[in-house]
Amino acid sequence: MRGSHWWLALGALAVGLLDGADALIFFGLRGVEPRLIAQSIASGLLGSAAFRGGAGTILLGIVLHFCVAASIVGTCYAVVRLWPGLARHPIAFGIAFGLVAYAVMNFVVVPLSNAAGGAKPASVIVNGLLIHAFGVGIPSALAARAALRSGGT
């Protein structure tokens, strides 16, 4: 595997782990069981049936979570390839990119999915913005910059 691919895979792993850890901690402190977090991700495909699916839908949710993380990192890399100057400012670009990723997920992807939507408390919105800015956007931008520097095409 070429160097750029390794950086993108590492970025996807970092984003998936950071975002997943945030969800487990944030929602866990509010009494949500870890299995429900994974099943809520799977509900994007399966709807409410995901919550009755057991281990299979838990695994599906985890796989989907990392697929989304890889898609976000890949999109960040595509943006940096189009506008390489952004790679010189990975923190600022990463924060902005993460906030855009939050908006796309919450206002496009989730509403088009089979997941149940609804109003979110302010604490959930603030947490979502923070983890996307710092735990999704910055690692994505750093991975994209590293991939670009490694000669990725």
Kinemage of the C-alpha trace (Angstrom):
@kinemage 1
@onewidth
@group {chain A} dominant
@subgroup {mainchain}
@vectorlist {calphas} color= white
{ca met a 1} P 0.000 0.000 0.000
{ca arg a 2} L 1.332 3.414 -0.917
{ca gly a 3} L 2.288 5.884 1.786
{ca ser a 4} L -0.717 8.122 1.193
{ca his a 5} L -3.094 5.210 1.711
{ca trp a 6} L -1.508 4.377 5.054
{ca trp a 7} L -1.978 7.957 6.242
{ca leu a 8} L -5.611 7.954 5.164
{ca ala a 9} L -6.258 4.607 6.850
{ca leu a 10} L -4.581 5.859 10.025
{ca gly a 11} L -6.681 9.027 9.854
{ca ala a 12} L -9.887 7.010 9.466
{ca leu a 13} L -8.909 4.827 12.407
{ca ala a 14} L -8.136 7.894 14.549
{ca val a 15} L -11.382 9.641 13.605
{ca gly a 16} L -13.431 6.489 14.200
{ca leu a 17} L -11.836 5.837 17.581
{ca leu a 18} L -12.009 9.441 18.791
{ca asp a 19} L -15.609 9.942 17.695
{ca gly a 20} L -16.600 6.531 19.025
{ca ala a 21} L -14.914 7.132 22.380
{ca asp a 22} L -16.655 10.482 22.639
{ca ala a 23} L -20.034 8.867 21.993
{ca leu a 24} L -19.400 6.076 24.495
{ca ile a 25} L -18.313 8.523 27.199
{ca phe a 26} L -20.793 11.346 26.518
{ca phe a 27} L -23.857 9.159 26.134
{ca gly a 28} L -22.620 6.563 28.627
{ca leu a 29} L -22.561 9.233 31.330
{ca arg a 30} L -26.210 9.807 30.449
{ca gly a 31} L -27.101 6.143 30.918
{ca val a 32} L -27.051 5.001 27.287
{ca glu a 33} L -25.740 1.455 26.844
{ca pro a 34} L -22.881 1.040 24.340
{ca arg a 35} L -24.903 -1.450 22.292
{ca leu a 36} L -27.585 1.187 21.720
{ca ile a 37} L -25.008 3.609 20.350
{ca ala a 38} L -23.853 1.080 17.752
{ca gln a 39} L -27.418 0.018 16.973
{ca ser a 40} L -28.441 3.653 16.487
{ca ile a 41} L -25.795 3.889 13.756
{ca ala a 42} L -27.105 0.694 12.163
{ca ser a 43} L -30.595 2.188 12.298
{ca gly a 44} L -29.509 4.511 9.521
{ca leu a 45} L -29.854 1.502 7.230
{ca leu a 46} L -32.298 -0.701 9.125
{ca gly a 47} L -34.559 1.748 10.915
{ca ser a 48} L -35.955 0.706 14.279
{ca ala a 49} L -35.324 -2.974 13.472
{ca ala a 50} L -31.655 -2.315 14.301
{ca phe a 51} L -32.538 -2.159 17.997
{ca arg a 52} L -33.954 -5.704 17.862
{ca gly a 53} L -31.064 -7.212 15.921
{ca gly a 54} L -28.612 -8.176 18.630
{ca ala a 55} L -24.921 -8.697 17.945
{ca gly a 56} L -25.349 -8.478 14.177
{ca thr a 57} L -26.675 -4.938 14.253
{ca ile a 58} L -24.093 -3.923 16.858
{ca leu a 59} L -21.346 -5.113 14.510
{ca leu a 60} L -23.043 -3.441 11.544
{ca gly a 61} L -23.153 -0.160 13.468
{ca ile a 62} L -19.449 -0.361 14.278
{ca val a 63} L -18.538 -1.170 10.669
{ca leu a 64} L -20.730 1.664 9.381
{ca his a 65} L -19.181 4.057 11.907
{ca phe a 66} L -15.686 3.355 10.575
{ca cys a 67} L -16.920 3.514 6.959
{ca val a 68} L -18.274 6.993 7.646
{ca ala a 69} L -14.975 7.945 9.311
{ca ala a 70} L -13.075 6.729 6.241
{ca ser a 71} L -15.443 8.658 3.961
{ca ile a 72} L -14.909 11.841 5.942
{ca val a 73} L -11.116 11.473 5.853
{ca gly a 74} L -11.245 10.650 2.148
{ca thr a 75} L -13.382 13.708 1.472
{ca cys a 76} L -10.945 15.861 3.443
{ca tyr a 77} L -8.096 14.478 1.349
{ca ala a 78} L -9.993 15.239 -1.865
{ca val a 79} L -10.504 18.832 -0.715
{ca val a 80} L -6.816 19.218 0.167
{ca arg a 81} L -5.835 17.800 -3.218
{ca leu a 82} L -8.012 20.423 -4.907
{ca trp a 83} L -6.729 23.242 -2.697
{ca pro a 84} L -3.265 22.205 -1.425
{ca gly a 85} L -2.831 25.509 0.420
{ca leu a 86} L -5.307 24.261 3.018
{ca ala a 87} L -2.744 21.647 4.076
{ca arg a 88} L -0.532 24.461 5.405
{ca his a 89} L -3.172 25.227 8.048
{ca pro a 90} L -4.393 21.828 9.280
{ca ile a 91} L -5.750 23.091 12.610
{ca ala a 92} L -7.856 25.952 11.224
{ca phe a 93} L -8.869 23.968 8.153
{ca gly a 94} L -9.559 20.882 10.271
{ca ile a 95} L -11.870 22.743 12.639
{ca ala a 96} L -13.789 24.269 9.723
{ca phe a 97} L -13.903 20.934 7.891
{ca gly a 98} L -15.136 19.158 11.019
{ca leu a 99} L -17.955 21.669 11.472
{ca val a 100} L -18.975 21.226 7.836
{ca ala a 101} L -18.889 17.437 8.350
{ca tyr a 102} L -21.180 17.881 11.381
{ca ala a 103} L -23.621 19.928 9.314
{ca val a 104} L -23.626 17.454 6.431
{ca met a 105} L -24.143 14.492 8.769
{ca asn a 106} L -26.934 16.140 10.746
{ca phe a 107} L -28.743 18.038 8.018
{ca val a 108} L -28.250 15.739 5.006
{ca val a 109} L -27.089 12.193 5.834
{ca val a 110} L -29.162 11.449 8.937
{ca pro a 111} L -32.399 12.975 7.578
{ca leu a 112} L -32.019 10.905 4.391
{ca ser a 113} L -31.375 7.731 6.387
{ca asn a 114} L -33.790 5.453 8.216
{ca ala a 115} L -32.571 6.664 11.617
{ca ala a 116} L -35.111 8.317 13.846
{ca gly a 117} L -34.548 12.045 14.062
{ca gly a 118} L -35.836 14.708 16.319
{ca ala a 119} L -34.860 17.654 18.410
{ca lys a 120} L -31.585 17.381 20.300
{ca pro a 121} L -30.777 18.954 23.654
{ca ala a 122} L -28.230 21.775 23.558
{ca ser a 123} L -25.642 19.587 25.328
{ca val a 124} L -25.824 17.010 22.512
{ca ile a 125} L -25.420 19.717 19.857
{ca val a 126} L -22.465 21.334 21.644
{ca asn a 127} L -20.782 17.963 22.144
{ca gly a 128} L -21.359 17.106 18.496
{ca leu a 129} L -19.843 20.369 17.316
{ca leu a 130} L -16.821 19.983 19.586
{ca ile a 131} L -16.035 16.378 18.675
{ca his a 132} L -16.455 17.116 14.975
{ca ala a 133} L -14.200 20.178 15.151
{ca phe a 134} L -11.455 18.619 17.238
{ca gly a 135} L -11.838 14.825 17.037
{ca val a 136} L -12.982 14.535 13.429
{ca gly a 137} L -11.838 17.626 11.556
{ca ile a 138} L -8.315 18.078 12.882
{ca pro a 139} L -7.296 14.399 12.587
{ca ser a 140} L -8.818 14.336 9.086
{ca ala a 141} L -6.842 17.417 8.053
{ca leu a 142} L -3.611 16.078 9.549
{ca ala a 143} L -4.062 12.739 7.780
{ca ala a 144} L -4.874 14.505 4.496
{ca arg a 145} L -1.792 16.702 4.838
{ca ala a 146} L 0.425 13.684 5.580
{ca ala a 147} L -1.052 11.785 2.623
{ca leu a 148} L -0.488 14.768 0.334
{ca arg a 149} L 3.113 15.137 1.517
{ca ser a 150} L 3.770 11.436 0.966
{ca gly a 151} L 3.132 11.965 -2.715
{ca gly a 152} L -0.448 10.707 -2.841
{ca thr a 153} L -2.265 10.980 -6.122
